[in-house]
Amino acid sequence: MNTNTQTTRLYHSTLSPFCRKVRLVLAEKKIEVELVEEKYWENPPDLKRRNPAGKLPVLRHRGHMLAESQAIVEYLDEVVADPALMPRQPLDRHEVRRLCAWFDDKFNSEVTQPIMNERVWKKITRSGYPDSRAVKDGLRAIKEHIDYLTTLLEARRWLAGNAISLADFTAAAHFSCLDYISDVDWDRSEAVRDWYATIKSRPAFRSVLADQVPGIHPAPHYAELDFG
Amino acid sequence: MNTNTQTTRLYHSTLSPFCRKVRLVLAEKKIEVELVEEKYWENPPDLKRRNPAGKLPVLRHRGHMLAESQAIVEYLDEVVADPALMPRQPLDRHEVRRLCAWFDDKFNSEVTQPIMNERVWKKITRSGYPDSRAVKDGLRAIKEHIDYLTTLLEARRWLAGNAISLADFTAAAHFSCLDYISDVDWDRSEAVRDWYATIKSRPAFRSVLADQVPGIHPAPHYAELDFG
């Protein structure tokens, strides 16, 4: 492993939407990164030293340790200007941030977390069997979210406006985790399916689509670019 | 009530830390605002129209409806430059955002939410009696947070650096809710007590210190400026 502290390094967990968000933005910005997989549920001794919050992702960039996915991606957008993933006008910037919070807070607590907890984390950490009611609640909630995105995409090319932004990568990070275990009903909305197919076909998505988690096989269509 | 859509109006709930964060930043920026108290637990019919996420706060500003407290305060800092509540350097900006997330995510889920849920919201919404274990967990967790802030304040005048920032108002919003019901052990850290006494004495805090929630009396020291 390269121990040069100038190497950009991401401490992450493969199926965490917050880690994927940072990976996608790094890749979109063409920032080379060394990925270090962390079993955060085993409380690795160095995690709290790198991030006192004890959470992933942690990005080492230019010798600094950075934490909190939204704070990291806004930082990356500020230090690597091209391609810009934030618009310039305050009102447009608010809309990007509102939708980032929508996914990292509301979508995460209603959909990603319950489904991934039951179907993935309990298996990986050997902490019991899936609670089918929690999964069912998550699968019901995702429908409302897909419907909301559909109304957004009626008026916009991307989620927060006509340019791709941090909002799209935040949303795609969550969807990609669920899609790995095949829990997205893509038939519900052509607009949302097309949006995801378009973002998924970007070079930035390649590393995420190549992910393989031991013991948890990706859905057959997971890495396919033409899955409509 | 003034129905001019150009009036700045905040739909809020008095003891929500997220609403207080926006109120404090509005006041610090000297933006006059009309406060509209919402009983969000009764699902007011217009709430989802104003914010599809169905959450408070919602700010109407210059005719636009804005949601998500962090997205709102960053917007306010961008449209009203003076006083600046975000530093200029990307690394410093990251630190502010990391600490905002620390409070709105980690501190909120470990401290504010369990304590306020048990001691305040159950009473207001008449949905049962406090679970003393949840309160105890919250009171244990707040100690670790105060210790962490103490280490930050050893090297800095304000939480994220030597200038006051959104991080201080975010933290103060959470502490002020807990202080209303007297659940902060200010004796644990002189540094944190002094930090809170200083921010509390700013004119921006006046409206928050005048709050009175029917049926829930503030702690005797709540509005006192010299409480050390």
HADDOCK unambig.tbl for C-alpha pairs under 7 A between the chains (distance, minus, plus):
assign (segid A and resid 67 and name CA) (segid B and resid 98 and name CA) 6.48 0.50 0.50
assign (segid A and resid 68 and name CA) (segid B and resid 98 and name CA) 5.72 0.50 0.50
assign (segid A and resid 68 and name CA) (segid B and resid 101 and name CA) 6.98 0.50 0.50
assign (segid A and resid 71 and name CA) (segid B and resid 94 and name CA) 5.34 0.50 0.50
assign (segid A and resid 71 and name CA) (segid B and resid 97 and name CA) 5.26 0.50 0.50
assign (segid A and resid 71 and name CA) (segid B and resid 98 and name CA) 5.65 0.50 0.50
assign (segid A and resid 72 and name CA) (segid B and resid 94 and name CA) 6.71 0.50 0.50
assign (segid A and resid 75 and name CA) (segid B and resid 90 and name CA) 5.64 0.50 0.50
assign (segid A and resid 75 and name CA) (segid B and resid 91 and name CA) 6.98 0.50 0.50
assign (segid A and resid 75 and name CA) (segid B and resid 94 and name CA) 5.80 0.50 0.50
assign (segid A and resid 78 and name CA) (segid B and resid 90 and name CA) 6.15 0.50 0.50
assign (segid A and resid 79 and name CA) (segid B and resid 90 and name CA) 6.72 0.50 0.50
assign (segid A and resid 90 and name CA) (segid B and resid 75 and name CA) 5.63 0.50 0.50
assign (segid A and resid 90 and name CA) (segid B and resid 78 and name CA) 6.14 0.50 0.50
assign (segid A and resid 90 and name CA) (segid B and resid 79 and name CA) 6.70 0.50 0.50
assign (segid A and resid 91 and name CA) (segid B and resid 75 and name CA) 6.98 0.50 0.50
assign (segid A and resid 94 and name CA) (segid B and resid 71 and name CA) 5.34 0.50 0.50
assign (segid A and resid 94 and name CA) (segid B and resid 72 and name CA) 6.70 0.50 0.50
assign (segid A and resid 94 and name CA) (segid B and resid 75 and name CA) 5.79 0.50 0.50
assign (segid A and resid 97 and name CA) (segid B and resid 71 and name CA) 5.25 0.50 0.50
assign (segid A and resid 98 and name CA) (segid B and resid 67 and name CA) 6.48 0.50 0.50
assign (segid A and resid 98 and name CA) (segid B and resid 68 and name CA) 5.74 0.50 0.50
assign (segid A and resid 98 and name CA) (segid B and resid 71 and name CA) 5.65 0.50 0.50
assign (segid A and resid 101 and name CA) (segid B and resid 68 and name CA) 6.98 0.50 0.50
